[in-house]
Amino acid sequence: MNVFLGLGIAGIALLVLSLVFDGVLEGLFDGAGVLDGFFDGLLSLPVIAGFVSMLGFGGAIVLGTTGLGVTAATAMGAAVGAGAAWLTWKFSRALMRDQTAATPRGDDLVGTAGAVVTAIPADGYGEVLLQLAGQPVKFAAKSAVAVTRGTEIWVEAALSPTSVAVRPVQR
């Protein structure tokens, strides 16, 4: 029983170490060219830790609750450990495939409406407040005509990452 509990605790310790040394085993095997991506995450520290912990704790539970003996406890622990390792592998692959939304760019502003916060002279720059990815962002703005503060504007072009060309909205 103590050996199984020791394996379970060692698996948890290995899981904690995997937070510090993330990807070490994958890097070692990839660098050595061993089986060139065959395992693809199966030898990661979290997967090994899940297997070792569940082997230990599963074996301890079987040994403590039944009268089956060490061989049956080891077999059941290995089966439960393999299941935990597989689930850990699948979960980590799902997290790695997680797609995020595209990063907003200045071109995404073209066609959006906003308001002038600092008057725009006909020959210079003023400031407008626009919504970028749902957040209010202030941009430098240039217009062909003078635009007063508070006027609703329409973005015609993104001149740079921080400036836009605008025109007043005609109603």
Contacts in CASP RR format, 6 or more apart in sequence:
PFRMAT RR
TARGET T0000
AUTHOR 0000-0000-0000
METHOD contacts of the structure
MODEL  1
MNVFLGLGIAGIALLVLSLVFDGVLEGLFDGAGVLDGFFDGLLSLPVIAG
FVSMLGFGGAIVLGTTGLGVTAATAMGAAVGAGAAWLTWKFSRALMRDQT
AATPRGDDLVGTAGAVVTAIPADGYGEVLLQLAGQPVKFAAKSAVAVTRG
TEIWVEAALSPTSVAVRPVQR
1 60 0 8 1.000
1 63 0 8 1.000
1 64 0 8 1.000
4 55 0 8 1.000
4 56 0 8 1.000
4 57 0 8 1.000
4 58 0 8 1.000
4 59 0 8 1.000
4 60 0 8 1.000
4 63 0 8 1.000
4 73 0 8 1.000
5 56 0 8 1.000
5 57 0 8 1.000
5 60 0 8 1.000
6 56 0 8 1.000
7 52 0 8 1.000
7 53 0 8 1.000
7 55 0 8 1.000
7 56 0 8 1.000
7 57 0 8 1.000
8 52 0 8 1.000
8 53 0 8 1.000
8 54 0 8 1.000
8 55 0 8 1.000
8 56 0 8 1.000
8 57 0 8 1.000
8 60 0 8 1.000
10 52 0 8 1.000
10 53 0 8 1.000
11 49 0 8 1.000
11 50 0 8 1.000
11 52 0 8 1.000
11 53 0 8 1.000
12 49 0 8 1.000
12 53 0 8 1.000
14 45 0 8 1.000
14 48 0 8 1.000
14 49 0 8 1.000
14 52 0 8 1.000
14 53 0 8 1.000
15 45 0 8 1.000
15 46 0 8 1.000
15 49 0 8 1.000
15 50 0 8 1.000
15 53 0 8 1.000
17 45 0 8 1.000
17 49 0 8 1.000
18 44 0 8 1.000
18 45 0 8 1.000
18 46 0 8 1.000
18 49 0 8 1.000
21 45 0 8 1.000
22 45 0 8 1.000
23 44 0 8 1.000
23 45 0 8 1.000
24 45 0 8 1.000
25 43 0 8 1.000
25 44 0 8 1.000
25 45 0 8 1.000
25 48 0 8 1.000
26 41 0 8 1.000
26 43 0 8 1.000
26 44 0 8 1.000
29 35 0 8 1.000
29 37 0 8 1.000
29 39 0 8 1.000
29 43 0 8 1.000
30 37 0 8 1.000
41 47 0 8 1.000
41 89 0 8 1.000
41 92 0 8 1.000
41 93 0 8 1.000
42 85 0 8 1.000
42 89 0 8 1.000
44 89 0 8 1.000
44 92 0 8 1.000
46 88 0 8 1.000
46 92 0 8 1.000
47 85 0 8 1.000
47 88 0 8 1.000
47 89 0 8 1.000
47 92 0 8 1.000
48 85 0 8 1.000
49 88 0 8 1.000
50 81 0 8 1.000
50 84 0 8 1.000
50 85 0 8 1.000
50 88 0 8 1.000
51 81 0 8 1.000
51 82 0 8 1.000
51 84 0 8 1.000
51 85 0 8 1.000
52 81 0 8 1.000
53 81 0 8 1.000
53 84 0 8 1.000
54 77 0 8 1.000
54 80 0 8 1.000
54 81 0 8 1.000
54 83 0 8 1.000
54 84 0 8 1.000
54 85 0 8 1.000
55 74 0 8 1.000
55 77 0 8 1.000
55 78 0 8 1.000
55 80 0 8 1.000
55 81 0 8 1.000
56 77 0 8 1.000
58 73 0 8 1.000
58 76 0 8 1.000
58 77 0 8 1.000
58 80 0 8 1.000
58 81 0 8 1.000
59 73 0 8 1.000
59 74 0 8 1.000
59 76 0 8 1.000
59 77 0 8 1.000
59 80 0 8 1.000
60 73 0 8 1.000
62 68 0 8 1.000
62 72 0 8 1.000
62 73 0 8 1.000
62 76 0 8 1.000
62 77 0 8 1.000
63 69 0 8 1.000
63 70 0 8 1.000
63 73 0 8 1.000
64 73 0 8 1.000
66 72 0 8 1.000
66 73 0 8 1.000
68 76 0 8 1.000
104 132 0 8 1.000
104 133 0 8 1.000
105 158 0 8 1.000
106 132 0 8 1.000
106 158 0 8 1.000
106 161 0 8 1.000
106 164 0 8 1.000
107 158 0 8 1.000
108 132 0 8 1.000
109 130 0 8 1.000
109 132 0 8 1.000
109 139 0 8 1.000
109 155 0 8 1.000
109 158 0 8 1.000
109 164 0 8 1.000
110 155 0 8 1.000
110 156 0 8 1.000
110 157 0 8 1.000
110 158 0 8 1.000
111 154 0 8 1.000
111 155 0 8 1.000
111 156 0 8 1.000
112 130 0 8 1.000
112 131 0 8 1.000
112 154 0 8 1.000
112 155 0 8 1.000
113 152 0 8 1.000
113 153 0 8 1.000
113 154 0 8 1.000
113 155 0 8 1.000
113 169 0 8 1.000
114 128 0 8 1.000
114 129 0 8 1.000
114 130 0 8 1.000
114 131 0 8 1.000
114 152 0 8 1.000
114 153 0 8 1.000
114 154 0 8 1.000
114 155 0 8 1.000
115 128 0 8 1.000
115 129 0 8 1.000
115 150 0 8 1.000
115 151 0 8 1.000
115 152 0 8 1.000
115 153 0 8 1.000
116 126 0 8 1.000
116 127 0 8 1.000
116 128 0 8 1.000
116 141 0 8 1.000
116 147 0 8 1.000
116 148 0 8 1.000
116 149 0 8 1.000
116 150 0 8 1.000
116 151 0 8 1.000
116 153 0 8 1.000
116 166 0 8 1.000
117 127 0 8 1.000
117 128 0 8 1.000
117 129 0 8 1.000
117 138 0 8 1.000
117 149 0 8 1.000
117 150 0 8 1.000
118 126 0 8 1.000
118 127 0 8 1.000
118 149 0 8 1.000
119 126 0 8 1.000
119 146 0 8 1.000
119 147 0 8 1.000
119 148 0 8 1.000
119 149 0 8 1.000
120 126 0 8 1.000
120 127 0 8 1.000
120 128 0 8 1.000
120 141 0 8 1.000
120 142 0 8 1.000
120 143 0 8 1.000
120 146 0 8 1.000
120 147 0 8 1.000
120 166 0 8 1.000
121 146 0 8 1.000
122 143 0 8 1.000
122 144 0 8 1.000
122 145 0 8 1.000
122 146 0 8 1.000
124 142 0 8 1.000
125 140 0 8 1.000
125 141 0 8 1.000
125 142 0 8 1.000
125 163 0 8 1.000
126 140 0 8 1.000
126 141 0 8 1.000
126 142 0 8 1.000
127 138 0 8 1.000
127 139 0 8 1.000
127 140 0 8 1.000
127 141 0 8 1.000
128 138 0 8 1.000
128 139 0 8 1.000
128 141 0 8 1.000
128 153 0 8 1.000
128 155 0 8 1.000
128 164 0 8 1.000
128 166 0 8 1.000
129 136 0 8 1.000
129 137 0 8 1.000
129 138 0 8 1.000
129 139 0 8 1.000
130 136 0 8 1.000
130 137 0 8 1.000
130 138 0 8 1.000
130 139 0 8 1.000
130 155 0 8 1.000
130 164 0 8 1.000
131 137 0 8 1.000
139 162 0 8 1.000
139 163 0 8 1.000
139 164 0 8 1.000
140 162 0 8 1.000
140 163 0 8 1.000
140 164 0 8 1.000
141 147 0 8 1.000
141 153 0 8 1.000
141 163 0 8 1.000
141 164 0 8 1.000
141 165 0 8 1.000
141 166 0 8 1.000
142 159 0 8 1.000
142 163 0 8 1.000
142 164 0 8 1.000
142 165 0 8 1.000
142 166 0 8 1.000
143 153 0 8 1.000
143 165 0 8 1.000
143 166 0 8 1.000
143 167 0 8 1.000
143 168 0 8 1.000
144 167 0 8 1.000
145 167 0 8 1.000
145 168 0 8 1.000
147 153 0 8 1.000
147 166 0 8 1.000
147 168 0 8 1.000
151 168 0 8 1.000
151 169 0 8 1.000
152 168 0 8 1.000
152 169 0 8 1.000
153 166 0 8 1.000
153 167 0 8 1.000
153 168 0 8 1.000
153 169 0 8 1.000
154 166 0 8 1.000
154 167 0 8 1.000
154 168 0 8 1.000
154 169 0 8 1.000
155 164 0 8 1.000
155 165 0 8 1.000
155 166 0 8 1.000
156 164 0 8 1.000
156 165 0 8 1.000
156 166 0 8 1.000
156 167 0 8 1.000
157 164 0 8 1.000
157 165 0 8 1.000
158 164 0 8 1.000
158 165 0 8 1.000
159 165 0 8 1.000
END
